[in-house]
Amino acid sequence: MLIADLITEEVPPLKSTDTIDQALHWMEEFKVTHLAVIKGKALLGLVSEDDLLDANADPSLPIEQSKVHFIKPVVHQSQHAYEALKLMAGMNLTLLPVLDEKEQFAGSVTYKSALEKFTGFSAIKDPGGIIELEMHDADYSLVQIAGIVESNDAKILSLYVSSMPDSKKIEITIKVNKEDLTRILQTFYRYDYNVKASYHQSEFEEDLKGRFNEFMRFLNI
């Protein structure tokens, strides 16, 4: 799944000529605390509700004249959908602007639209457990990891590899079709794998929801 698949038409971008009052009204209406601001097809950045309220500017002023601070997290529609979720979680964003291959504004992803898409994955809906491993990138072997899982009469439903910032280490998140992970974990330990965490399906869902708990109150889901 690509970020393009997460784009929603529910929340329009602000134009640079829209007012602060308009921005705050839309944030309340669409239950977000961030909105994309564009000028033509160019993305100027994101404005947040807190920055708009702290600006002490005339609410009738156009945003481009208000000196409100813009942030500019950048993702492209051809990237994997996980990258959008990761960035939104890391920056506590309720909305993320997306650029096309010409670096022009292509639309927005909201927490709600992303969550709805991800919960549609069969691997997420199916019962099972999640294992998180950490290792040096040179030690990564999908064949060995799959062999360990399958040797314990289980199957991998999904697997995601992410790089750790400023490091040659990687994190691997594995969804398997068994909730009892005891034998699988014991085998990983026997092969000296660094198991960062493991979850039953329900525990993983609660952990994921907890990461977004701060801004779920803004959403009608």
Secondary structure, DSSP 8 states (H G I E B T S, - for coil): -BGGGG-BSSS--EETTSBHHHHHHHHHHHT-SEEEEEETTEEEEEEEHHHHHHT---TTSBGGGTT---B---EETTSBHHHHHHHHHHHT-SEEEEE-TTS-EEEEEEHHHHHHHHTT-HHHHS--EEEEEEEEGGG--HHHHHHHHHTTT--EEEEEEEE-TTSSEEEEEEEES-S--HHHHHHHHHTT-EEEEEEEHHHHHHHHHHHTHHHHTTS--
